[in-house]
Each structure stands twice: as C-alpha cells, then as structure tokens.
Amino acid sequence: MSKALLPQAFWFRLAASAPFVEAMPRPGGQGPLLDLPAACTLPDLGALEGRSSWASVRVAWNQHGLGVAVLAEGRSKQPDRPEGFADIHLWVDTRDTRNVSRATRFCHRFSARLVLRPDRKTLDVDIGQRAIARALADAPICDPSDLSNRATVAKGGWGFEVFLPAKVLHGFDPENNSRLGFAYQVSDHEREDQFLGVGRDFPLGENPGLWATLELKP
C-alpha cells in the first residue's frame, strides 16, 4: 500500500476537552506540581498513522491558568547527550483563531529543554516563552520565573509538568471564551517526534489554523 500524501490528522479539526481542576498548581517543592488525573489525557492520534505514541499529554485548567503534564514511556539510551534529554514545545491561542494563518497577539509559544544532571537521576529544566515566526503581532513575553514546572526521571520513563498562569496567557478569559487553540511537540531525539495533530511537515509553529481546539469544561 502506498503511503498517503497527507497525514490523516490533516483532514479533520480536532477538538478535545480540558477538565477543570481546582487544586493546581500544588504548593511546596516536593511531589507532583499538578497530579492531573487520567481524565485530562488528550486523544492519541498516532493510531491514525499506524504509530504507537510513546508520550501521554494531559491538560487541565482553572481560573488561575492552564496546566500541562507530559508522561513519557521508556528511558533514553544516551540520556546525557549534549543536545539535551528531551524537548517540549507548547502553543496556546487564547482566542482559538480559525480565520488567519499567522499568529496574533493572543498566540503564545513556550519551550522547555530537559537536561540530565550529573547525578543521572534528576533533571534540570530550561524553560521560557519564545516569539512566533511571521506573527502579525507578538504576545507579551513573560519572565521564565512565572512558569512553574517540575521534571522527574524514573526507570520506566520521565515526566514533565508546567503551569501557565493567566498572567502569561494574554487574553485568557475562560468566563467569556471557553475555547483555546492548542498544539504540542514532544521530542527526545531518539524517537519520532510526537504531535497532537499535524507535524512539522506543515507550518505548525507559525499557523494557529493548524492547532487543535481545547474546550474548557467546568
């Protein structure tokens, strides 16, 4: 059978639910930052292309902001390689724009690089907000210290949690707008990159029209 010219995810517009979770972020420096339940897991579209996804991504919201957790299966064969342990990219559009192909001031990109510490048991996180190429207007760039995050590594895989507070999401207004544009890319340099919908064969990082919709559920 010949390979499809376009991925299956290209042919439909994904809308996923993000449940309301009051107790996040959790206080203190120990334990989970978010501890999101399985009900917050986004759909796995890898099966549409005959792939087995290796990471589970969970998303929830409350009046204070948006929480995202990545749970990856399996350990890297070369965890201390120079390019880092893993990378996570998140895109959020607080207006769920559908009629433009370039980012507006309501579109945000956040990136995190996980790097193994010398003890080979814990991870450092280099996280920040990045500008979006070819944007019609830029969202305000936040201070990295506003992005609460936690990364863990274990025999069975690794995890990453981040809380994006309302003040870093320009236009975040769940009472009047319960739909967000959302996309992610999870990479560990030894496995195929994982996306929510279409991947880098398309201008995913620049075109919010390619992002999925998150419906903020009460």
Residue, then its C-alpha position, 0 to 999 in steps of 0.5 A: m500500500s502506498k503511503a498517503l500524501l497527507p497525514q490523516a490528522f490533516w483532514f479533520r479539526l480536532a477538538a478535545s476537552a480540558p477538565f477543570v481542576e481546582a487544586m493546581p498548581r500544588p504548593g511546596g517543592q516536593g511531589p507532583l506540581l499538578d497530579l492531573p488525573a487520567a481524565c485530562t489525557l488528550p486523544d492519541l492520534g498516532a493510531l491514525e498513522g499506524r504509530s504507537s505514541w510513546a508520550s501521554v499529554r494531559v491538560a487541565w485548567n482553572q481560573h488561575g491558568l492552564g496546566v500541562a503534564v507530559l508522561a513519557e514511556g521508556r528511558s533514553k539510551q544516551p540520556d546525557r547527550p549534549e543536545g539535551f534529554a528531551d524537548i517540549h514545545l507548547w502553543v496556546d491561542t487564547r482566542d482559538t483563531r480559525n480565520v488567519s494563518r499567522a499568529t496574533r497577539f493572543c498566540h503564545r509559544f513556550s519551550a522547555r529543554l530537559v537536561l540530565r544532571p550529573d547525578r543521572k537521576t534528576l533533571d534540570v529544566d530550561i524553560g521560557q516563552r519564545a516569539i512566533a515566526r511571521a506573527l502579525a503581532d507578538a504576545p507579551i513575553c513573560d519572565p521564565s520565573d512565572l512558569s512553574n514546572r517540575a521534571t522527574v526521571a524514573k526507570g520506566g520513563w520521565g515526566f514533565e509538568v508546567f503551569l501557565p498562569a493567566k498572567v502569561l496567557h494574554g487574553f485568557d478569559p475562560e468566563n467569556n471564551s471557553r475555547l483555546g487553540f492548542a498544539y504540542q511537540v514532544s521530542d527526545h531525539e531518539r524517537e519520532d517526534q510526537f504531535l497532537g495533530v499535524g507535524r512539522d511537515f506543515p507550518l505548525g509553529e507559525n499557523p494557529g489554523l493548524w492547532a487543535t481546539l481545547e474546550l474548557k469544561p467546568 
